[in-house]
Amino acid sequence: MSSDEAKKLSHAATADAGPVITQKSLNDDLLRMISRPGRLWWAIFILDLVILSIGGLAERNQIVHGIGVAGHTRPVMWASYVANFVFWVGIAHCGTLVSAILFLFRSHFRRAVYRVAEAMTVFGVLTAGLFPLLHTGRPWFAYWLFPYPNQRGLWPNFRSPLEWDVFAVTTYLTISSIFFLVGIIPDAAAARDRTNNRWLKLIYTVFSMGWTGANNQWKNFYGAYLYFAAIATPLVLSVHSVVSWDFAMSQVPGWHSTIFAPYFVAGAIFSGVAMVINLLIPIRKAFKLEHIVTVDHIEKLSKLVLLTSTIVGYSYLCEFFSAWYGPNPIERDMFWWRATGHFAWAFRIMFTCNVIIPLSLWFKPVRRNMPLLFVLCLSVNVGMYFERFVIIVTSLAHPFNPSTWDVNYRMSWTEGAILAGSFAWFFMFFLIFVRLLPAFSIAEIKETLAAPMRRKPS
Amino acid sequence: MIGRLVDKLLQSPPPNYHGVMGVYYYVDDVTEAVKTLREHGHNGLSVFSPVPHHDIERALDQKSSLVRWASPAVSRCASMRGCRIRW
């Protein structure tokens, strides 16, 4: 290829100085990721499995000795497991936003980042789905959640928001998995055609579904992709709204609020985008992909973090304003206790990490400084975990009846180990994904390159 | 034995192509060739490309995919069937 042709194929969206991207170099760079894993990958993977085993042992301990080992005592009977569930559903939220909504809006920066976000969504839902099972203490009865015909004519309570959750989360898992698998078809075909390992070839053959790149396949592929994007878009709003109704439908002070649905959706996108940045920064560094996932891409994501941070901050203030201005003294007291009582430390961490620290994203140098942005997004995720902890634990610890105002909840090692195990569970899937399937959309990034034209493009 | 099974699964069907294949580097060369062939009455052409291109679609006179209509129709039928089972 002549130098002129190479220039023609240069990456249209790349603002940073970097190597010229061609269709071949893109294949080389992105398929190199799924070559034989190195020592660092194995070290991280083994560490991950060790943490997962500790989480598994904690769960075994809980099954043998009962749910009491989790430290749940009246009145705080929902604690870290429900906080974990909401946290992971929130993390799972961003993938569909990035892949579906930004696709419908033809936002081109998504092309370089959406596959990681989609994978995060699928693995996030798989992680979130563990917690309703663990929280029951008897996960082998999980099928009771589903309305199946049975001889005793027993049905779950369809008026319970917890039952709505079952449908919302399983629908979300189904659609996001299909969306993920549809998007990966052309890239799996590229990997299939390159690999020499027959096992990997078999896997890619299954994932690529007979893809050849023919014009009619492209037509049907984008027809299906558009359709799934349209289906997935309302799910972005509905899933976390339903999760918020787990709380908002109850009468508990601090939970019974109409603002919960938009507040939870914004919070979910906030934590999800922060997690995508946390995943992308090390990946682009480890695999030397700075010229493909550019600082511009990350900066645009960080603007999303800033936007959702302001929405979340506004929601916090609205909650307090409603409690102060409203007629309910119990609600007012609860919010006062939330900010100044026993768990004030958690409230302060939440407010600092979610509202104050992200304000630094107004400054461009912060948005473009990758190590700083990584730490900032990590703090956002810590803050968002504490947000769920604050909402759940403080409201339950300070209900209507003052005789139950007893702060006797503290996180047990079982809960801590299962929380750590959930992260290990998520990263186990993610580490395998990065080494097995193309983590960036080769086909869609190629579309940002100028097509080779002999004459002036029409 | 499992290895042999994998090899068997990966075996492509015997090629059964009839016609002529051309390899082009430039998109406008492809579109020109497609237009010329269609003018001479050759239909049933397939263009294989690493990314889709609107010029290729126009040259082939491709209509929009039926998938986007078929999928809502099937899902509507399925939901109606589900409602009928329920009530």
HADDOCK unambig.tbl for C-alpha pairs under 7 A between the chains (distance, minus, plus):
assign (segid A and resid 202 and name CA) (segid B and resid 6 and name CA) 6.92 0.50 0.50
assign (segid A and resid 202 and name CA) (segid B and resid 10 and name CA) 6.47 0.50 0.50
assign (segid A and resid 212 and name CA) (segid B and resid 48 and name CA) 6.99 0.50 0.50
assign (segid A and resid 213 and name CA) (segid B and resid 48 and name CA) 5.00 0.50 0.50
assign (segid A and resid 213 and name CA) (segid B and resid 49 and name CA) 5.49 0.50 0.50
assign (segid A and resid 213 and name CA) (segid B and resid 50 and name CA) 6.19 0.50 0.50
assign (segid A and resid 214 and name CA) (segid B and resid 46 and name CA) 6.11 0.50 0.50
assign (segid A and resid 214 and name CA) (segid B and resid 47 and name CA) 5.42 0.50 0.50
assign (segid A and resid 214 and name CA) (segid B and resid 48 and name CA) 4.17 0.50 0.50
assign (segid A and resid 214 and name CA) (segid B and resid 49 and name CA) 6.52 0.50 0.50
assign (segid A and resid 215 and name CA) (segid B and resid 46 and name CA) 6.24 0.50 0.50
assign (segid A and resid 215 and name CA) (segid B and resid 47 and name CA) 5.34 0.50 0.50
assign (segid A and resid 215 and name CA) (segid B and resid 48 and name CA) 6.05 0.50 0.50
assign (segid A and resid 218 and name CA) (segid B and resid 52 and name CA) 6.17 0.50 0.50
assign (segid A and resid 219 and name CA) (segid B and resid 64 and name CA) 6.97 0.50 0.50
assign (segid A and resid 219 and name CA) (segid B and resid 65 and name CA) 5.67 0.50 0.50
assign (segid A and resid 220 and name CA) (segid B and resid 65 and name CA) 5.29 0.50 0.50
assign (segid A and resid 220 and name CA) (segid B and resid 67 and name CA) 6.09 0.50 0.50
assign (segid A and resid 223 and name CA) (segid B and resid 65 and name CA) 5.48 0.50 0.50
assign (segid A and resid 223 and name CA) (segid B and resid 67 and name CA) 5.62 0.50 0.50
assign (segid A and resid 223 and name CA) (segid B and resid 68 and name CA) 5.24 0.50 0.50
assign (segid A and resid 224 and name CA) (segid B and resid 67 and name CA) 5.89 0.50 0.50
assign (segid A and resid 224 and name CA) (segid B and resid 68 and name CA) 6.14 0.50 0.50
assign (segid A and resid 227 and name CA) (segid B and resid 68 and name CA) 5.81 0.50 0.50
assign (segid A and resid 443 and name CA) (segid B and resid 50 and name CA) 6.85 0.50 0.50
assign (segid A and resid 443 and name CA) (segid B and resid 51 and name CA) 6.05 0.50 0.50
assign (segid A and resid 446 and name CA) (segid B and resid 51 and name CA) 6.81 0.50 0.50
assign (segid A and resid 447 and name CA) (segid B and resid 51 and name CA) 6.25 0.50 0.50
assign (segid A and resid 451 and name CA) (segid B and resid 27 and name CA) 6.99 0.50 0.50
assign (segid A and resid 452 and name CA) (segid B and resid 26 and name CA) 5.05 0.50 0.50
assign (segid A and resid 452 and name CA) (segid B and resid 27 and name CA) 6.06 0.50 0.50
assign (segid A and resid 453 and name CA) (segid B and resid 26 and name CA) 5.02 0.50 0.50
assign (segid A and resid 453 and name CA) (segid B and resid 27 and name CA) 5.60 0.50 0.50
assign (segid A and resid 453 and name CA) (segid B and resid 28 and name CA) 5.82 0.50 0.50
assign (segid A and resid 454 and name CA) (segid B and resid 26 and name CA) 5.92 0.50 0.50
assign (segid A and resid 454 and name CA) (segid B and resid 28 and name CA) 6.48 0.50 0.50
